């Protein structure tokens, strides 16, 4: 193969790697779009009625930006227990946050496979764990 053309299989593998890298890199964009849609789906029946267990008041203070976009602060999220404490994925900051026990809600979960996180800036306001079968 010295000085010759590349084998067809090698070229196909390079092409497949290119396609996979585009799919992997576009993943977070899809997640962001889906999350905003979930806020609208759950806001009317669930989020707007949830009350903060620590100080009272609404868990969800959805707001509208100057360009007309609604920015919600409650959304479905990944959640897991570590060392006896809940942790939730704070999507906007791309990091896990520990959920204080006094911020855990005892409400009907609209999508039991997910946790639901209500947040403001870097602070957890409310958290509803996924259904754990118990």
Residue pairs with C-beta under 8 A, 6 or more apart in sequence:
1 7
31 91
32 91
35 75
35 76
35 91
36 70
36 72
36 75
38 75
38 76
38 111
39 47
39 62
39 70
39 72
39 74
39 75
40 70
40 72
41 110
42 74
42 76
42 110
42 111
42 116
43 60
43 62
43 72
43 74
45 110
46 107
46 108
46 110
46 116
47 59
47 60
47 62
47 72
47 74
47 116
47 118
48 58
48 60
48 62
50 58
50 59
50 60
50 74
50 105
50 107
50 118
50 126
50 128
51 57
51 58
51 59
52 58
52 59
52 103
52 125
52 126
53 102
53 103
53 104
53 105
53 126
54 102
54 103
59 74
59 105
59 118
59 125
59 126
60 72
60 73
60 74
60 118
60 126
61 73
61 120
62 70
62 71
62 72
62 73
62 74
63 70
63 71
63 73
64 70
64 71
65 71
73 118
73 119
73 120
73 125
74 116
74 117
74 118
74 119
74 126
75 91
75 116
75 117
76 111
76 114
76 115
76 116
77 88
77 89
77 90
77 91
77 114
77 115
77 116
77 117
78 88
78 89
78 114
78 115
79 86
79 87
79 88
79 89
79 99
79 114
79 115
79 117
79 127
79 129
79 130
80 86
80 87
81 87
85 98
85 99
85 101
86 98
86 99
86 104
86 115
86 127
86 129
87 96
87 97
87 98
87 99
88 96
88 97
88 99
88 115
88 117
88 124
88 127
89 95
89 96
89 117
90 96
90 97
90 117
90 119
90 122
92 119
93 122
97 119
97 122
97 124
99 117
99 124
99 127
100 124
103 124
103 125
103 126
103 127
104 126
104 127
104 128
104 129
105 126
105 127
105 128
107 128
109 116
109 128
109 129
109 130
109 131
110 116
112 130
112 131
113 130
113 131
114 130
115 127
115 128
115 129
115 130
116 127
116 128
117 124
117 126
117 127
118 124
118 125
118 126
118 127
119 125
